[in-house]
Amino acid sequence: GAGGAARGGRVGGAGRRGGVGGGGGGAGSVARRDAGRAVIAVTGERGRWLAGLNAAWSAALGASLGAVAVGDAGSLGDAQRIWETGKTAARVEVLRRVRGVDAAAGLAMVEAAWGGDGAAERAKFVEALEVGLNLADEAFLERALDDRSKAVKAAAAEVLARLPGSALAKRMAELVRACLEVKKSKLSVKRVFAISLPKEFDAAWVRDGIEEEYFGKKTRAGWFVQMVGAAGLSLWVEALVAAGVSVEKATPEAVLAALKDDDHFKDAVQGMTLAVMRRPDVAWAKALCAVGMEQRKKEAVGFGWVWERLAPREAEEVMLSVIGHSGASPELCWMLLESAEARWSRGFSAAVIARLLQLRGTKTVSEWQRRGTLERMSVLLHPAEAEGFEKLAEEAFGSDLTESVRRSVDRVRARAEMYKELAS
């Protein structure tokens, strides 16, 4: 999941279709989840029984089981039964749903079942505590850092790194501050950061999730990246303010500008991106994506986390800043849009269509990429923008549409008709 990727610090990476964003899925993932819930709703107990006979069915329908159990009226008894006797995937979904309604009750469920579950299950339950995460969870998670299972320890460290104000985040912030110095630039009165990497690895860091071997290499930069990723981002702004920069001017962009000439700039950016994945922040996401645009104007690797970690409307705001960047290539824009997950707002849908129509060189984007993005858009686009979608399809493929593109156009038309009927 995103949590595991975040802890490892591999920012960006492979995507939903093997290109952008991370995780599984594809153009039909939203529809498949909806279909799974519909199957369980119709088949009821028999559907649950059938799912239990096949591991693939159980994995595919596990989330739907939990969603129906907690989300439907009069099914709290089902939720309790699934939590006590269900498959792990269904239990995790029940826990996440309960946490979304009553975080304390969800924590109590985990604590009560803790001694009877295996390490793999305990690790997944700890990961699920990210829903409704608050400081009341900290004592339990700190104890989990000392669990005998490496997977449970890692999960606890990851969740604590996402918790603002946690003791773990404060410990990491102190380590990062020890590596920083703010100086006056030799060329101007501006302040600049100077980074000194930690000299030796401290075995005590392991408890907080810092690995000595970072992706197979023992590097001081790797230790620093992990620390920055767990510390949160406020310390950078605070360092500038402490050095005399006004609060109004100590923005994420100012922090990155003060870092850009340091030898360890890329390490800092990697750690910051890991941090914003853990604690989503639109201002920081925009600033980091702007830096990413300077580094990779044609590759979507490094941006997919925006869809995964930010709330849908926040992700839309950040993505518009990326695809609207003057250096954004047609390839980048089409790839990034294919990796989206949540349904799009009408404003975002219209802006995306306008941007793709504005781009020059769309025909240089591979046919399979254009086809895949249009297919994805046909599922996520706001149905009120159907006319614009058809215009985009013709611009991308001409009037003689391929069968797959025609299916995408038909899908959008059908959704638009349903939207009109429901709105009338």
C-alpha positions in Angstrom: 0.0 0.0 0.0 0.9 3.6 0.0 2.0 3.4 3.6 4.6 0.7 2.9 5.9 2.7 -0.1 6.1 5.8 2.0 8.1 4.2 4.7 10.6 2.8 2.2 11.0 6.2 0.7 10.7 5.3 -2.9 9.1 8.5 -4.0 7.2 8.2 -7.3 7.9 4.9 -9.0 5.8 2.6 -11.1 2.1 3.4 -11.4 -1.4 2.1 -11.7 -0.8 1.0 -15.2 2.8 0.2 -14.7 3.8 3.8 -15.3 2.6 6.4 -12.9 1.6 6.7 -9.3 2.0 3.4 -7.4 -0.4 0.7 -6.5 -2.6 -1.6 -8.6 -5.7 -0.9 -10.6 -6.3 0.6 -14.0 -9.1 2.2 -15.9 -11.6 -0.1 -14.4 -10.5 -0.1 -10.8 -13.3 2.2 -9.6 -15.9 0.2 -11.5 -14.6 -3.1 -10.1 -14.8 -1.8 -6.5 -18.4 -0.7 -7.1 -19.2 -4.0 -8.8 -17.7 -5.9 -5.8 -20.0 -4.1 -3.4 -23.0 -4.7 -5.7 -22.2 -8.5 -5.8 -22.1 -8.7 -2.0 -25.2 -6.6 -1.6 -27.1 -9.0 -4.0 -25.7 -12.3 -2.9 -25.5 -11.7 0.8 -24.5 -14.6 3.0 -24.0 -16.9 0.0 -21.7 -14.3 -1.6 -19.6 -14.2 1.6 -19.5 -18.0 1.7 -18.4 -18.2 -2.0 -15.7 -15.6 -1.5 -14.3 -17.7 1.3 -13.8 -20.7 -1.1 -11.3 -18.9 -3.3 -8.4 -16.8 -2.2 -8.6 -14.5 -5.3 -12.3 -13.9 -4.7 -11.8 -13.3 -1.1 -9.1 -10.7 -1.8 -11.1 -9.0 -4.5 -14.3 -8.8 -2.4 -12.7 -8.4 1.1 -13.0 -4.6 1.0 -16.6 -4.8 -0.2 -17.5 -7.2 2.6 -16.3 -4.7 5.2 -17.9 -1.7 3.4 -21.3 -3.4 3.3 -21.0 -4.6 6.9 -20.3 -1.1 8.4 -21.8 1.1 5.8 -25.3 -0.4 5.5 -28.1 0.2 7.9 -28.7 -2.5 10.5 -25.4 -4.3 9.9 -23.4 -3.6 13.0 -23.9 -7.2 14.0 -22.3 -8.3 10.7 -19.4 -6.0 11.4 -18.7 -7.6 14.7 -19.0 -11.1 13.3 -16.6 -10.3 10.4 -14.1 -8.7 12.9 -14.2 -11.8 15.0 -14.2 -14.6 12.4 -13.7 -13.0 8.9 -10.8 -13.1 6.5 -8.0 -10.5 7.1 -8.9 -8.2 4.2 -12.5 -8.0 5.4 -11.4 -7.4 9.0 -9.1 -4.6 8.0 -11.9 -2.9 6.0 -14.2 -3.2 9.0 -11.6 -1.7 11.2 -11.0 1.2 8.8 -14.7 1.9 8.7 -15.1 1.8 12.5 -12.1 4.1 12.8 -13.7 6.6 10.4 -16.8 6.8 12.7 -15.2 6.2 16.2 -11.4 6.2 16.3 -11.3 5.2 20.0 -13.6 2.2 19.4 -11.4 1.1 16.5 -8.3 1.3 18.7 -10.0 -0.7 21.4 -10.9 -3.4 18.9 -7.2 -3.8 17.9 -6.0 -3.8 21.5 -8.6 -6.5 22.5 -7.6 -8.8 19.7 -3.8 -8.1 19.8 -2.7 -11.2 21.6 -4.7 -13.6 19.4 -3.6 -12.4 15.9 -0.4 -13.3 14.0 2.3 -10.8 13.0 1.0 -10.2 9.5 -2.5 -9.5 10.8 -1.2 -7.2 13.6 0.8 -5.2 11.0 -2.2 -4.7 8.8 -4.3 -3.6 11.8 -1.6 -1.1 12.8 -1.6 0.3 9.2 -5.4 0.7 9.4 -5.0 3.0 12.4 -4.0 5.8 9.9 -7.8 6.3 9.5 -8.8 8.7 12.3 -5.2 8.9 13.5 -4.8 11.1 16.6 -2.6 11.5 19.6 -4.7 9.2 21.7 -3.3 6.4 19.5 0.3 7.3 20.3 0.8 5.2 23.4 -0.3 2.0 21.7 1.8 2.7 18.6 4.9 3.5 20.7 4.4 0.1 22.4 4.1 -1.5 18.9 7.6 -0.1 18.1 8.9 -2.8 20.5 6.8 -5.6 19.1 8.7 -8.8 18.4 7.6 -8.7 14.7 9.7 -6.6 12.3 6.6 -6.0 10.2 4.6 -4.6 13.1 7.5 -2.4 14.2 7.7 -1.0 10.6 4.0 -0.4 10.4 4.0 1.4 13.8 6.9 3.7 12.8 5.1 4.5 9.5 1.9 5.5 11.2 3.7 7.5 13.9 5.6 9.4 11.2 2.2 10.4 9.8 1.0 11.7 13.2 1.7 15.5 13.7 3.1 16.1 17.2 4.1 12.5 17.8 7.2 11.8 19.9 8.7 9.9 16.9 8.3 12.9 14.6 9.9 15.2 17.3 12.8 12.8 17.6 13.3 12.8 13.9 13.0 16.6 13.7 15.8 17.0 16.3 18.0 14.7 14.2 17.3 16.8 11.0 18.0 20.1 12.8 21.4 18.7 13.9 22.2 18.4 10.2 21.1 21.9 9.2 22.7 25.4 9.3 21.2 28.5 7.9 23.8 31.0 6.5 23.8 34.2 4.6 24.4 33.8 0.9 27.8 35.0 -0.4 26.0 36.6 -3.3 23.1 38.3 -1.6 21.5 39.0 1.7 19.3 35.9 1.3 19.5 32.9 3.7 20.7 29.5 2.4 20.7 26.1 4.0 23.9 24.1 4.5 23.4 20.4 5.1 25.8 18.2 7.0 24.9 14.5 6.8 25.0 12.3 9.9 28.4 10.8 10.3 27.6 7.5 11.9 24.5 5.3 12.1 23.0 5.1 15.6 21.4 1.7 16.3 18.7 3.5 18.4 17.3 4.9 15.2 16.1 1.4 14.1 13.3 1.6 16.6 11.9 4.7 14.8 12.0 3.0 11.4 15.4 4.3 10.1 17.1 1.6 8.2 20.9 1.4 8.0 20.6 -0.1 4.5 18.5 2.1 2.4 17.4 0.2 -0.7 20.4 -2.1 -0.3 23.0 0.6 0.3 24.5 1.9 3.6 24.6 5.6 2.8 24.6 8.7 5.0 22.3 10.4 2.5 19.8 7.6 2.8 19.7 8.0 6.6 19.1 11.7 6.1 16.3 11.1 3.6 14.5 8.9 6.0 14.8 11.3 8.9 13.5 14.2 6.8 10.6 12.0 5.7 9.5 11.2 9.2 10.2 14.7 10.8 7.5 16.7 9.1 8.0 19.9 7.1 7.4 22.7 9.6 11.0 22.6 10.9 12.3 24.0 7.6 10.1 27.0 7.8 10.9 27.4 11.5 14.6 27.4 10.7 14.2 30.2 8.2 12.1 32.3 10.6 14.7 31.7 13.4 17.4 33.1 11.0 15.5 36.3 10.5 13.2 35.6 7.5 9.7 36.9 8.0 6.8 34.4 8.5 5.1 35.7 5.4 8.2 35.0 3.3 9.2 31.7 4.8 7.2 29.7 2.3 7.8 26.2 0.9 9.2 27.8 -2.2 11.5 30.0 -0.1 12.8 26.9 1.7 13.5 25.1 -1.6 15.2 28.1 -3.0 17.4 28.3 0.0 18.3 24.7 -0.5 18.8 24.5 -4.2 22.6 25.2 -4.3 23.4 22.7 -1.5 25.1 19.4 -2.6 22.3 17.5 -0.8 19.4 19.3 -2.4 18.0 16.2 -4.1 18.3 14.2 -0.9 16.3 16.9 1.0 13.7 17.0 -1.8 13.3 13.3 -1.7 12.8 13.3 2.1 10.4 16.3 1.8 8.3 14.5 -0.8 8.2 11.4 1.5 7.0 13.8 4.3 4.2 15.4 2.3 3.1 11.9 1.2 2.7 11.1 4.9 1.1 14.4 5.9 -0.5 15.9 2.8 -0.1 19.6 2.4 -1.2 21.4 -0.8 1.3 24.3 -0.6 4.3 21.9 -0.1 3.0 19.6 -2.8 2.8 22.4 -5.3 6.3 23.6 -4.4 7.8 20.1 -4.6 6.0 19.3 -7.9 7.4 22.5 -9.3 10.9 21.3 -8.4 10.1 18.0 -10.0 9.1 19.7 -13.2 12.5 21.2 -13.5 14.1 17.7 -13.1 11.8 15.7 -15.3 9.6 17.5 -17.8 8.7 14.5 -19.8 8.5 11.7 -17.2 5.5 11.1 -15.0 7.7 9.2 -12.4 7.7 11.2 -9.2 4.2 12.8 -9.5 1.8 9.9 -9.0 1.9 10.2 -5.2 -0.3 13.3 -5.6 -3.3 11.2 -6.6 -2.6 8.7 -3.9 -1.9 10.8 -0.8 -3.9 14.0 -1.3 -7.7 14.4 -0.9 -9.4 14.4 -4.4 -10.0 18.2 -4.6 -6.5 18.9 -3.3 -5.0 16.5 -5.7 -6.8 18.2 -8.5 -5.4 21.6 -7.5 -1.9 20.3 -7.4 -2.2 18.4 -10.7 -3.5 21.5 -12.5 -0.3 23.3 -11.4 1.7 20.4 -12.8 0.0 19.9 -16.2 -0.3 23.7 -16.5 3.4 24.2 -16.0 5.0 25.8 -19.1 7.5 23.0 -19.2 4.9 20.2 -19.0 5.2 18.0 -22.1 2.2 16.3 -23.8 3.6 12.9 -22.7 3.7 14.0 -19.1 0.2 15.4 -19.1 -1.4 12.4 -20.7 0.4 9.9 -18.4 -0.4 11.8 -15.2 -4.1 11.9 -16.0 -4.2 8.2 -16.7 -3.0 7.5 -13.1 -6.0 9.3 -11.5 -8.3 7.4 -9.2 -11.2 9.5 -7.7 -14.1 10.9 -9.7 -13.2 14.4 -11.1 -15.0 17.6 -10.3 -16.7 19.5 -13.1 -14.2 22.3 -12.8 -11.2 20.0 -13.0 -12.7 18.1 -15.9 -13.2 21.2 -17.9 -9.7 22.5 -17.1 -8.1 19.2 -18.1 -9.9 19.1 -21.4 -9.0 22.7 -22.1 -5.3 22.0 -21.3 -5.1 18.9 -23.4 -6.7 20.7 -26.4 -4.3 23.6 -25.9 -1.2 21.3 -25.9 0.8 21.2 -29.1 2.3 17.9 -30.1 -0.4 15.6 -28.8 0.0 13.4 -31.8 3.6 12.7 -30.6 2.2 10.9 -27.6 2.0 7.2 -28.3 -1.4 5.9 -29.5 -1.7 3.4 -26.6 -1.1 6.2 -24.1 -3.7 8.5 -25.6 -6.2 5.5 -25.8 -5.5 4.5 -22.2 -5.9 8.0 -20.8 -9.2 8.6 -22.7 -10.4 5.3 -21.3 -9.5 6.4 -17.8 -11.1 9.8 -18.3 -14.3 8.2 -19.6 -14.8 6.7 -16.1 -13.7 9.7 -14.0 -14.7 12.7 -16.0 -17.7 14.8 -14.8 -20.5 13.8 -17.2 -21.5 17.4 -17.8 -18.2 17.7 -19.8 -19.2 15.0 -22.3 -19.1 17.4 -25.3 -15.6 18.5 -24.5 -14.5 14.9 -24.1 -15.8 14.0 -27.6 -13.9 17.0 -29.0 -10.8 15.9 -27.3 -11.1 12.3 -28.7 -11.5 13.7 -32.2 -8.5 16.0 -31.7 -6.4 13.0 -30.4 -7.5 10.4 -33.0 -9.3 12.3 -35.8 -12.8 11.6 -37.0 -12.1 7.9 -37.6 -12.1 6.7 -34.0 -10.8 3.2 -33.1 -13.1 0.8 -31.5 -11.7 1.2 -28.0 -11.8 5.0 -28.2 -15.4 4.8 -29.5 -16.3 2.7 -26.5 -14.9 5.5 -24.3 -16.9 8.1 -26.1 -20.0 5.9 -25.8 -19.4 5.5 -22.1 -19.2 9.2 -21.5 -22.3 9.8 -23.6 -24.2 7.2 -21.5 -23.1 8.8 -18.3 -24.1 12.2 -19.6 -27.6 11.0 -20.4 -28.0 9.5 -16.9 -26.7 12.7 -15.4 -29.3 14.7 -17.3 -32.1 12.4 -16.3 -31.1 12.5 -12.6 -30.7 16.2 -12.7 -34.1 16.9 -14.2 
